[in-house]
């Protein structure tokens, strides 16, 4: 295999560099006297590393003519991600309306979404509303009484869009989460390709998420966390593209020397302005939509903003800045702040437009008339409009709810157990008798039909080792890619440790699942080995990596009945309960 082709499988994208022990002997002798050879690589390659060029050898080995093999290889940067996305879409939309029931928290969000897209605010539904909705095909009257809800409206607008298109039924309220779950796979493929400079590793990261049970179940359920995950991943992708664009601009500004090679230039590195950076504004918009879906998007906003600033510092340092932090403070911080924090907050406020425009006579959204009733009086109330003060009061009450929620739940779990899948959540369970609802007639006893929100076990357990690996790469090898992955995991995971007494669930982890898949893909790239490794090392690494990927895919297939609510004999169900805490 050529070095170009083999570089697709590695997380080391430094190509064409001879290891230190292969330098000319005279160069090594001169180093004893303080001589340091100039780096052979152009600084532009350090700022914007080239993408690994895919090899057509695989397609030629499958019998395709060289011309077609070359064409497919050239188009693999989009062709590969699209094929992985197609697989993910087929899996997610297959029998999307099954089970035909209101499962788990769909009892809140499906109905809230229907009310929000029609009334602009959530309402109180009758206790038997679920049965009426299912039996009538969604032809129900929307109540008028406003309901107190504790999550912002963006995710419910997203779910409601599917209901408007396909109707107020299970397929309708799951449609948009399936769309976003599928698009998340495409985003992850492209993001992985960009940060690893490898189409293979990018597609591998997306394929891992395509066959993860938790991502799969959340894509087929009308809950908010899958929507939040999509916006977080989209924001991360925008920042990754912005990083590349900024470094390309720095690289283009560096003048060549007499040899035609570009070297670090302190003046250029410290004085170049990056302009308006539209991808960073896109990240601000996505982060605002994330916060407008669930409040934990605020933690991700802070983490991503800090990460983006450190990326700017690193870019200017590579370009030659002697004081990169001061240069970033002068040239980048102002617009970076404007493009993220204010944009995110304005987006959040705009998402409440339906509630803000609702009636203020007690027939509008919950607490909409608070400023005109209980909130009257005070010395400074004239500074703020009534809608602002009412919304602020509403947000305060929601904050109190979230920070004091300690009601016990059968499926609650501590975040310490999430990575090992200690306590998954059962969204739906029935025990059909033989011959009914898919239960085989020869089952002998009742079957089990369950939708279990649990990740593919082997993927998550491999991710535990992958986290250790990316931490090592970040702390000891100063690998920015590993640091970005660590940031994504930490932003979605660590804040929950502050609320260990709160009622929280494993499926909240879907927000940082894409970064777990990136970590596993990076670890697999390291298993395969660097481009300069010998054939024995590469074959052994590729074999081990291939076995791991195949086992993860098999594990997903094995748990498929528990992800889709298929009826299986009770003994088959018990055989899949690998841990006592899963029951």
C-alpha positions in Angstrom: 0.0 0.0 0.0 1.3 3.4 -0.9 2.0 6.0 1.8 -0.7 8.2 0.4 -3.3 5.6 0.7 -2.2 4.3 4.0 -2.3 7.8 5.5 -6.1 7.6 5.3 -6.1 5.2 8.2 -4.0 7.1 10.6 -4.5 10.1 12.8 -1.0 11.3 11.9 -1.4 13.6 8.9 2.3 14.7 8.8 3.4 13.2 5.5 6.8 13.2 3.9 8.8 13.9 7.1 11.8 11.8 7.8 12.1 10.6 11.4 15.0 12.2 13.4 17.2 9.1 13.2 17.2 9.2 9.4 18.6 12.7 9.2 22.1 13.1 7.5 24.9 12.3 10.0 26.6 15.6 9.5 23.4 17.4 10.6 23.3 15.3 13.8 27.0 16.0 14.5 26.4 19.8 14.1 23.6 19.7 16.7 26.2 19.1 19.4 27.5 22.6 18.7 24.0 24.2 19.0 23.0 24.0 15.3 19.4 23.4 14.7 18.3 22.6 11.2 15.5 24.7 9.7 12.2 22.8 9.5 11.8 21.3 6.1 8.0 21.8 6.1 6.5 25.1 4.8 4.7 26.9 7.6 1.7 27.0 5.4 1.5 23.2 5.7 1.5 23.6 9.5 -1.3 26.1 9.4 -3.4 24.2 6.9 -2.3 20.5 6.7 -3.2 18.9 3.4 -5.9 16.3 3.2 -4.8 12.7 2.6 -5.5 11.8 -1.0 -7.6 8.6 -1.2 -6.1 5.8 -3.2 -8.1 4.0 -6.0 -6.5 0.7 -5.2 -9.4 -0.6 -3.2 -11.8 0.0 -6.1 -9.4 -1.5 -8.5 -9.2 -4.6 -6.3 -13.0 -4.9 -6.5 -12.7 -5.1 -10.3 -13.5 -1.6 -11.4 -11.7 -0.1 -14.3 -8.9 2.3 -13.4 -10.8 5.3 -14.8 -13.8 4.6 -12.7 -11.7 3.8 -9.6 -10.0 7.1 -9.9 -13.3 9.0 -10.3 -14.8 7.3 -7.2 -11.7 8.0 -5.2 -11.7 11.7 -6.2 -15.4 12.0 -5.1 -15.0 10.0 -1.9 -14.8 13.2 0.2 -18.6 13.6 -0.3 -19.4 10.2 -1.6 -18.2 8.3 1.5 -20.1 10.5 4.0 -23.3 10.4 1.9 -23.2 6.6 1.8 -22.8 6.4 5.5 -25.6 8.9 5.9 -27.8 6.8 3.6 -27.3 3.8 5.8 -28.1 5.9 8.9 -31.3 7.2 7.3 -32.5 3.8 6.2 -32.1 2.5 9.8 -33.7 5.5 11.4 -36.8 5.8 9.1 -37.5 2.0 9.0 -40.9 1.6 10.7 -40.5 5.0 12.3 -44.1 5.0 13.5 -43.6 1.8 15.5 -44.4 1.3 18.3 -47.7 3.2 17.6 -47.8 4.6 21.1 -46.8 7.6 23.1 -43.5 6.4 24.6 -41.8 7.8 27.6 -41.5 11.7 27.6 -43.2 11.9 24.2 -46.3 12.3 26.4 -45.0 15.9 27.1 -43.0 17.0 24.0 -45.3 15.6 21.2 -48.3 17.4 22.6 -46.3 20.5 23.6 -45.0 20.7 20.1 -48.5 20.5 18.6 -49.7 23.3 20.9 -46.6 25.5 20.3 -46.9 25.4 16.5 -50.6 26.3 16.7 -50.8 28.6 19.8 -47.3 29.8 20.4 -47.3 28.3 23.9 -47.8 25.0 25.7 -51.2 24.0 27.2 -52.6 21.6 29.7 -54.0 18.4 28.1 -56.6 16.0 29.6 -55.3 12.9 31.2 -56.7 10.7 28.5 -55.4 12.9 25.7 -52.8 10.3 24.5 -55.5 7.7 23.9 -57.7 10.2 22.1 -54.8 11.3 19.9 -53.9 7.8 18.8 -57.5 6.6 18.2 -58.5 9.7 16.3 -55.5 10.1 14.2 -54.5 13.3 15.9 -57.8 15.1 15.2 -58.2 16.7 18.7 -59.1 20.1 20.0 -56.2 22.0 21.5 -57.0 23.1 25.1 -56.8 26.8 25.9 -55.4 26.6 29.5 -51.6 27.5 29.5 -49.2 25.0 31.0 -46.1 25.5 33.1 -43.2 23.9 31.2 -39.5 23.9 32.1 -37.8 23.8 28.7 -37.4 26.5 26.0 -39.5 26.2 22.8 -36.9 25.5 20.0 -36.9 21.7 20.3 -40.7 21.7 20.4 -40.9 23.9 17.2 -38.6 21.4 15.5 -40.8 18.4 16.5 -43.9 20.4 15.6 -42.7 20.9 12.1 -42.8 17.2 11.5 -46.3 17.1 12.9 -47.5 19.9 10.6 -46.2 18.0 7.6 -47.2 14.4 8.4 -49.9 14.8 11.1 -50.3 14.5 14.8 -49.3 10.8 15.1 -46.1 8.9 16.1 -44.6 9.1 12.6 -45.3 12.9 12.5 -43.8 13.7 15.9 -40.7 11.5 15.3 -40.0 12.7 11.8 -37.9 15.7 12.5 -35.8 13.9 15.2 -35.1 11.2 12.6 -34.1 13.8 10.1 -31.8 15.6 12.5 -30.4 12.3 13.7 -29.6 11.3 10.1 -28.1 14.7 9.3 -25.9 14.5 12.5 -24.2 11.4 11.0 -23.4 13.4 7.8 -22.1 16.3 9.9 -19.9 14.0 11.9 -18.5 12.4 8.8 -17.5 15.8 7.4 -16.3 17.1 10.7 -14.2 14.0 11.3 -12.7 14.3 7.8 -11.8 17.9 8.3 -10.1 17.5 11.7 -8.3 14.2 10.9 -7.6 15.2 7.2 -8.8 11.7 6.4 -12.0 10.7 4.6 -11.7 7.2 6.0 -11.6 8.3 9.7 -14.3 10.8 9.2 -16.6 8.2 7.7 -15.6 5.8 10.4 -16.7 8.3 13.1 -20.0 8.8 11.4 -20.5 5.1 10.9 -19.9 4.5 14.6 -22.7 7.0 15.5 -25.0 5.4 12.8 -24.8 2.1 14.7 -24.9 3.4 18.2 -28.0 2.4 20.0 -28.5 5.5 22.0 -28.2 7.8 19.0 -30.5 5.5 17.1 -33.2 5.4 19.7 -33.1 9.1 20.3 -33.4 9.7 16.6 -36.6 7.7 16.6 -38.2 9.3 19.7 -39.7 12.8 20.0 -37.5 14.0 22.8 -35.4 17.2 23.0 -32.0 15.8 23.6 -31.5 14.6 20.1 -32.4 18.0 18.8 -29.9 19.6 21.2 -27.2 17.2 20.0 -27.7 18.2 16.4 -27.3 22.0 17.2 -24.3 21.4 19.4 -22.6 19.3 16.7 -23.5 21.9 14.0 -21.9 24.6 16.2 -18.8 22.6 16.6 -18.6 22.0 12.9 -18.9 25.7 12.2 -16.1 26.5 14.5 -13.9 23.8 12.9 -14.5 25.3 9.5 -13.9 28.8 10.9 -10.5 27.6 12.3 -9.4 26.3 8.9 -10.6 29.5 7.1 -8.7 31.7 9.6 -5.5 29.7 9.3 -5.8 29.8 5.5 -6.0 33.6 5.7 -2.9 33.7 7.8 -1.1 31.4 5.5 -2.0 33.4 2.5 -0.7 36.6 4.2 2.8 35.2 4.8 5.3 36.3 2.2 7.6 33.7 0.6 11.4 34.0 1.1 14.1 33.8 -1.6 13.7 30.0 -1.8 9.9 30.3 -2.3 9.3 28.9 1.2 6.9 30.5 3.7 8.3 31.1 7.1 6.8 32.5 10.3 6.5 36.3 10.3 5.8 38.1 13.6 4.4 41.2 12.1 2.0 39.4 9.8 0.9 37.0 12.5 0.1 39.8 15.0 -1.4 42.4 12.6 -3.6 40.4 10.2 -7.3 40.8 10.7 -9.6 37.9 10.1 -12.7 39.9 9.1 -16.3 39.0 9.9 -15.8 35.2 9.9 -19.3 34.1 8.9 -18.7 30.5 10.1 -18.3 31.9 13.6 -21.6 33.7 13.3 -23.1 30.4 12.2 -21.8 28.8 15.4 -23.4 31.6 17.4 -26.7 30.9 15.8 -26.4 27.1 16.4 -25.5 27.7 20.0 -28.5 30.0 20.5 -30.7 27.3 19.1 -29.1 24.7 21.4 -29.8 26.9 24.4 -33.3 27.5 23.1 -33.8 23.7 23.2 -32.3 22.9 26.6 -30.5 25.1 29.0 -27.4 22.9 29.3 -26.4 24.5 26.0 -25.1 27.4 28.1 -22.2 25.2 29.3 -21.4 24.2 25.8 -21.5 27.9 24.7 -18.8 28.8 27.3 -16.6 25.8 26.5 -16.8 26.3 22.8 -16.0 30.0 23.0 -13.0 29.3 25.2 -11.9 26.6 22.7 -12.2 29.0 19.8 -10.1 31.6 21.5 -7.3 29.0 22.2 -7.5 28.0 18.5 -6.9 31.6 17.5 -3.9 31.8 19.9 -2.4 28.7 18.4 -2.9 29.9 14.8 -1.1 33.1 15.4 1.6 31.4 17.3 2.3 29.0 14.4 2.3 32.0 12.1 5.1 33.6 14.2 3.4 35.8 16.7 5.6 36.5 19.7 2.7 37.6 21.9 -0.2 35.5 20.5 -2.5 36.1 23.4 -2.2 39.9 23.1 -2.6 39.7 19.3 -5.8 37.6 19.7 -7.1 40.1 22.3 -6.5 43.0 19.9 -7.5 41.5 16.6 -10.0 38.7 17.3 -11.7 38.8 20.7 -14.2 41.6 20.0 -15.7 40.2 16.9 -15.5 36.7 18.2 -17.5 37.7 21.2 -20.0 39.6 19.1 -20.5 36.7 16.7 -21.2 34.1 19.5 -22.6 35.4 22.8 -24.9 38.2 21.6 -26.0 36.2 18.6 -26.8 33.2 20.8 -28.7 35.3 23.3 -30.7 37.1 20.6 -31.5 33.8 19.0 -32.7 32.5 22.3 -35.0 35.5 22.8 -36.4 35.3 19.3 -37.3 31.6 20.0 -39.8 32.9 22.6 -41.7 35.1 20.1 -44.8 32.9 20.2 -45.0 33.3 24.0 -44.2 37.0 23.8 -46.9 37.7 21.3 -49.6 35.7 23.2 -52.4 37.4 25.0 -51.6 39.3 28.2 -55.1 39.0 29.7 -54.6 35.6 31.3 -55.3 33.7 28.1 -51.8 33.7 26.8 -48.7 31.7 27.7 -47.9 30.7 31.3 -46.7 33.8 33.4 -47.2 36.0 30.3 -49.3 38.4 32.4 -47.1 38.2 35.5 -45.7 41.7 35.1 -49.2 43.2 34.9 -50.5 41.3 37.9 -48.2 39.9 40.6 -45.1 41.8 39.2 -46.6 45.3 39.4 -44.9 47.9 41.4 -41.2 48.5 42.1 -38.8 51.4 41.5 -37.2 50.2 38.2 -40.0 48.4 36.4 -40.3 51.3 34.0 -36.9 50.4 32.5 -38.1 47.1 31.1 -41.2 46.2 29.1 -43.8 43.9 30.6 -42.9 41.0 28.4 -39.2 41.1 29.4 -40.1 41.2 33.2 -42.6 38.4 32.8 -40.1 36.3 30.8 -37.4 36.9 33.4 -39.7 35.8 36.2 -40.6 32.7 34.2 -36.9 31.9 33.6 -36.2 32.3 37.3 -39.0 29.9 38.3 -37.6 27.4 35.7 -34.1 27.7 37.2 -35.5 27.0 40.7 -37.2 23.9 39.3 -34.1 22.5 37.6 -31.8 23.1 40.6 -34.2 21.5 43.1 -35.6 18.6 41.1 -35.0 15.6 43.3 -38.1 13.5 42.7 -37.0 9.8 42.5 -37.4 8.0 39.3 -37.1 4.3 38.5 -34.6 5.0 35.6 -32.6 7.9 37.0 -28.8 7.4 37.1 -25.7 9.0 38.4 -23.4 10.5 35.7 -20.5 8.3 37.1 -22.3 5.3 35.5 -23.1 6.8 32.1 -19.9 5.8 30.2 -20.3 2.2 31.2 -24.1 2.3 30.6 -24.9 1.5 34.2 -28.6 2.4 34.1 -30.4 2.7 30.7 -33.9 4.0 30.3 -36.8 1.9 29.2 -39.0 4.0 27.0 -41.6 1.4 26.2 -42.4 -2.2 27.4 -45.1 -4.7 26.6 -45.5 -8.4 27.1 -47.5 -9.7 24.1 -48.8 -13.2 24.2 -47.8 -15.8 21.5 -49.3 -14.9 18.1 -49.9 -11.2 18.9 -47.9 -8.1 18.2 -45.1 -10.0 16.5 -44.7 -12.6 19.3 -43.9 -16.0 17.7 -46.8 -18.5 18.0 -44.3 -21.1 19.3 -42.8 -18.8 21.9 -44.4 -20.9 24.7 -44.8 -17.9 27.0 -45.2 -14.2 26.8 -42.7 -12.2 24.7 -40.9 -9.0 25.6 -41.3 -5.9 23.5 -39.1 -3.0 24.6 -37.6 0.2 23.4 -34.5 0.6 25.6 -32.4 3.8 25.4 -28.9 2.3 25.7 -25.8 2.8 23.7 -24.2 0.0 21.8 -22.3 -1.5 24.7 -19.0 -2.4 23.0 -18.8 1.1 21.4 -19.3 2.8 24.8 -16.9 0.5 26.6 -14.3 1.1 23.8 -14.9 4.8 24.2 -13.7 4.6 27.8 -10.3 3.6 26.5 -10.6 6.2 23.7 -11.1 9.0 26.2 -7.9 8.0 28.0 -6.1 8.0 24.7 -7.3 11.5 23.5 -6.5 12.9 27.0 -3.0 11.6 26.6 -2.7 13.0 23.1 -3.9 16.4 24.3 -1.9 16.6 27.5 1.4 15.1 26.4 1.4 15.5 22.6 -0.4 18.8 22.4 -2.7 17.5 19.7 -5.4 20.1 19.0 -7.7 17.5 17.6 -7.6 15.5 20.8 -8.2 18.7 22.8 -11.2 19.6 20.6 -12.7 16.1 21.3 -12.0 16.4 25.0 -13.7 19.8 25.0 -16.8 18.4 23.4 -17.1 15.5 25.8 -16.3 17.7 28.9 -18.8 20.4 27.9 -21.7 17.9 27.6 -20.7 15.6 30.4 -18.9 17.3 33.3 -21.6 19.9 34.2 -23.9 17.0 35.3 -21.6 16.2 38.1 -22.7 19.4 39.8 -26.2 18.0 40.0 -25.7 14.5 41.3 -28.7 14.8 43.6 -30.9 15.9 40.8 -33.1 13.5 38.9 -31.1 12.9 35.7 -30.9 10.1 33.1 -28.4 8.3 30.9 -30.0 9.6 27.6 -28.7 13.1 28.4 -25.3 11.7 27.3 -26.4 11.7 23.7 -25.3 15.3 23.5 -21.6 14.4 23.8 -21.9 11.0 21.9 -20.6 12.4 18.6 -17.3 13.3 20.4 -17.1 9.8 21.8 -17.3 8.5 18.3 -14.6 10.9 17.2 -12.4 9.7 20.1 -12.9 6.0 19.1 -12.2 6.8 15.5 -9.0 8.6 16.5 -7.9 5.6 18.7 -8.6 3.2 15.8 -6.5 5.4 13.5 -3.7 5.0 16.0 -4.2 1.3 16.2 -3.8 1.0 12.4 -0.5 2.9 12.7 1.3 5.9 11.2 2.0 6.1 7.5 5.7 5.2 8.0 5.0 2.0 9.9 6.2 -1.3 8.6 3.9 -3.8 6.9 3.8 -6.1 9.9 2.7 -3.3 12.2 0.1 -2.0 9.7 -1.4 -5.5 9.1 -1.6 -6.2 12.8 -3.1 -2.8 13.5 -5.6 -3.0 10.7 -6.7 -6.4 11.8 -7.2 -5.3 15.3 -9.1 -2.2 14.3 -11.2 -4.2 11.8 -12.2 -6.7 14.5 -13.2 -3.9 16.9 -15.4 -2.2 14.3 -17.0 -5.5 13.3 -17.7 -6.4 16.9 -19.4 -3.0 17.4 -21.5 -3.5 14.3 -22.5 -7.0 15.5 -23.3 -5.6 18.9 -25.7 -3.1 17.4 -27.4 -5.9 15.3 -27.7 -8.1 18.4 -29.5 -5.4 20.4 -31.6 -4.3 17.4 -34.9 -5.8 18.8 -34.4 -3.7 22.0 -33.9 -0.5 20.0 -36.9 -0.9 17.8 -39.5 -2.5 20.1 -39.6 -5.8 18.3 -41.3 -8.7 20.2 -38.8 -11.4 21.1 -39.1 -14.5 23.3 -38.6 -13.7 26.9 -35.4 -15.8 27.1 -33.9 -13.9 24.2 -34.7 -10.7 26.0 -33.0 -12.0 29.2 -29.9 -13.0 27.3 -29.5 -9.3 26.3 -29.7 -8.0 29.9 -26.0 -8.2 30.4 -26.0 -6.2 33.6 -28.6 -6.5 36.4 -29.1 -2.8 36.4 -30.4 -3.0 32.8 -33.6 -4.6 34.0 
